[in-house]
Amino acid sequence: MFHDMWGWGGMWMGVIWLGILGLIIWGVISLVSSNRGDSSNASRESALDILKKRYARGEIDEKEFEEKKRRLLE
């Protein structure tokens, strides 16, 4: 009786579970790689862009901004 349950139906059930497992693995890899892409874009930001953002946020004053910008452009 139990032997019949593991015939073709059991094989297809195994294929379905492998497909589900594959989709889960693919989803995790996609999420991880998309997060890496965001961080790599941030690391490509130029020093001048970072300086401009710091000035815009008020972290540095105009005098310090101009001095640092001059040093970067030398």
C-alpha positions in Angstrom: 0.0 0.0 0.0 2.7 2.5 0.9 4.9 1.4 -1.9 2.4 2.9 -4.4 2.6 6.4 -2.8 6.3 6.7 -3.7 5.9 6.0 -7.4 5.4 8.8 -9.9 3.7 11.0 -7.4 6.6 10.9 -5.0 9.0 11.7 -7.8 7.0 14.8 -8.9 6.7 15.9 -5.3 10.5 15.8 -5.1 10.8 17.8 -8.2 8.4 20.4 -6.9 10.3 20.7 -3.6 13.6 21.1 -5.5 12.0 23.9 -7.5 10.8 25.7 -4.4 14.2 25.3 -2.8 15.8 26.7 -5.9 13.5 29.7 -5.9 14.3 30.4 -2.3 18.0 30.3 -3.0 17.7 32.5 -6.0 15.7 35.0 -4.0 18.3 35.2 -1.3 21.1 35.6 -3.7 19.2 38.3 -5.6 18.7 40.3 -2.4 22.3 40.0 -1.3 23.7 41.0 -4.7 21.3 44.0 -4.9 22.5 45.2 -1.5 26.1 44.9 -2.6 25.3 47.0 -5.7 24.1 49.8 -3.5 27.1 49.9 -1.3 29.5 49.8 -4.3 27.7 52.8 -5.8 28.3 54.7 -2.6 32.0 53.8 -2.6 32.3 55.3 -6.1 31.2 58.7 -4.9 33.9 61.3 -5.4 35.6 63.1 -2.5 34.2 66.4 -3.9 30.6 65.0 -3.8 31.1 63.9 -0.2 32.4 67.4 0.6 29.4 69.1 -1.0 27.0 66.9 0.9 28.8 67.7 4.2 28.5 71.4 3.4 24.8 71.0 2.5 24.1 69.2 5.8 25.9 72.0 7.7 28.6 69.7 9.0 31.3 72.2 7.8 31.2 76.0 7.2 31.9 77.8 4.0 35.5 78.6 4.9 36.3 75.0 5.6 34.4 73.9 2.5 36.4 76.2 0.2 39.7 75.2 1.8 39.0 71.5 1.4 37.7 72.0 -2.1 40.8 73.9 -3.1 43.0 71.1 -1.7 41.0 68.4 -3.6 41.3 70.3 -6.9 45.0 70.9 -6.7 
